[in-house]
């Protein structure tokens, strides 16, 4: 299959390595965190790790990295990044390409609480409310770009990459995994 390869999602995550990495993190550190969930599949969030005022844990892009200094159950890999040029909080969004269920996408978000961060993973569509999400963040609704989206890049069309394809979302019931409001 052509297109980008699946990043190395460990078949068995190394909790000790993740715990050691978390122990060395300070709030404000640039990180790349890989997560694996049933609803959104494998995705990475690159951004600044902050201690959340509400849940008192390290988060990146609104997703917990740890709980009581132990890796969150969905965290698969974690590495620090070199700091990058900041994205202006008032950055103008670019036109969003038509994102389909199963497309491999990379989306830059800017959120007042989390700052700028990039989520890369498979776009997951909902049959309930005509939305496309990546890693729990809304990308578009009925073809309109979500308010926190700055840029969307389609890295590979559905079927042309090696990422597993999560099922379409058919309900927002109790199985919802941390969906961030539109």
C-alpha positions, 0 to 999 in steps of 0.5 A: 500500500502506498502512502505514509506508513503507520508510526511505530505503535508498540505492540506492548507499551513500555510502562517503565520508559513512559513513567521515566519520561513523565517523571522528567517532564516539566509543565511548558515542555514541547512534546510529541505524544502518541495515543491509541484509542478504540474510537480514534485509532492511533494519533499523535499530538505535538504541542506543549505539555501543561499541568491542567488546572482542572484535573491536576495532570500533565496534558497535551492538546487537552489530553491527559498524558498521565494519572498520578505520574503513571502513563495514561492508559491510551499513551503509547509513546512520549518524547520531548521536542525542540521548541518551535516558533509560536503560532499566533493565537489570532492566526487566520485559518486557511481553507480546509480541504474536503476531509473524508472518513479514513483520510490521514490528516495533520491538523494545527489547532490553536486553543486558548487553554492549550495553545497551538498543537498539531494532531496527526491521525485518521479522520473519523466521521460521525453519521450522527452530526456530519462531523469529522474529528481527529484524536477527539478534536473537531475538524469540520462540521457539514463542510465548515471548518471548526473554530480552533482549526488553523490548517488541515493537511491531507497526508493520504487519502483513505485506503492509501495509507497503513493506518488502521481505520476506526469505524464511523461514530454512530452515537455520542453515548457513554463510549465517547472518549474525550471529544472536544466540543465544537 
